Amino acid sequence: MVARFAEGTFARINGVLTEGEDRTDLVREAVDRELRRRERLGK
């Protein structure tokens, strides 16, 4: 899957990554969290 992000998003992500984490880890976790949230809401 290819996704486009607003300019500056990768820099923002890089600024909050923890040691050993990469952008893919952060995006995967964010998507999983959003899916769980929406599933709870029944959407």
N, C-alpha and C positions, 0 to 999 in steps of 0.2 A: 504494500500500500504506500502510495506517495501522498504526502500532505504538504500543503503550503502554509507557512506561518508568516505573520507580519514581520516587517523588517525590525531587527533588534531582538527578536524572540530568542534566538540561539545564544546571544550574548547574555541575556537575562537568565536563561537556563544555566549556562556555564557558571554564572555568578553564585548560584545556590546549590550546586552539586556538592555532595559529600565525597570524601576520599573513596576512591574505588568505584564510584557511581558514574555512569555515563548518561548522555541525553536520552538514549533509548529506555533506560531504566526509569527515568523520571516520567517520560511520556507514557510508558506502559502503566505505571502506578496511577498517574492522573486519570487515564482512561478507565481503568478498573474502578477507581473511586467514584467517578462520575456515573458509570454504569450502575453500580450498587445504589447510588443516591436516586437515580431515576427509577430503578426497579422498585425501591421502597415506596416511591410516590405513585407507582402504578402507571408510569408513562413509558 
